């Protein structure tokens, strides 16, 4: 993953959201919508991504590269 990469939101289960204390995607992200990665934080068991123009940190498994 790199800054500026395009990703598509695929949806996020409650378990995926809670893993590592990620922010809730409800009302912030739309399934199928493309977003631009503005930052990411790699941890030992998961990666959080920050999206341009969207407040919060989200589990990377909820996205696919475009």
C-alpha positions in Angstrom: 0.0 0.0 0.0 1.2 3.5 -0.7 0.0 7.1 -0.3 -2.0 8.2 -3.3 -3.2 4.7 -4.1 -6.8 4.2 -5.2 -8.9 1.8 -3.2 -12.5 0.6 -3.4 -14.6 0.1 -0.2 -16.0 -3.4 -0.2 -17.9 -3.2 3.1 -16.8 -3.9 6.7 -18.1 -6.3 9.3 -18.3 -5.3 12.9 -15.5 -7.7 13.7 -13.3 -6.1 11.0 -14.1 -2.6 12.4 -13.4 -3.6 16.0 -10.1 -5.4 15.2 -7.4 -2.8 16.3 -10.0 -0.2 17.2 -10.8 1.1 13.8 -13.4 3.8 13.2 -17.0 3.0 12.2 -17.6 3.3 8.4 -21.3 3.8 8.7 -22.3 7.2 7.2 -18.8 7.8 6.1 -18.0 5.3 3.4 -20.1 3.9 0.5 -19.7 0.3 -0.7 -18.3 0.4 -4.2 -17.0 3.9 -4.0 -13.3 4.7 -4.8 -11.1 6.6 -2.3 -7.5 7.8 -2.2 -5.2 6.7 0.5 -3.6 9.7 2.3 -1.8 7.7 5.0 -1.5 4.2 6.5 -0.3 2.7 9.7 1.1 -0.9 9.6 0.8 -2.8 12.8 2.0 -6.4 13.5 -1.4 -7.9 12.8 -3.3 -5.3 10.7 -3.0 -2.1 8.7 -5.1 1.0 9.2 -5.7 3.4 6.3 -6.6 7.0 6.3 -8.6 8.3 3.3 -8.4 11.7 1.7 -11.3 13.8 2.7 -12.7 11.2 5.2 -12.2 11.5 9.0 -11.1 8.3 10.7 -8.8 5.3 10.4 -10.2 2.1 8.7 -9.2 -1.5 8.5 -7.4 -2.2 5.2 -9.2 -5.5 4.7 -12.3 -3.6 4.0 -10.8 -2.3 0.7 -9.4 -3.6 -2.6 -6.8 -1.9 -4.8 -8.1 -0.3 -7.9 
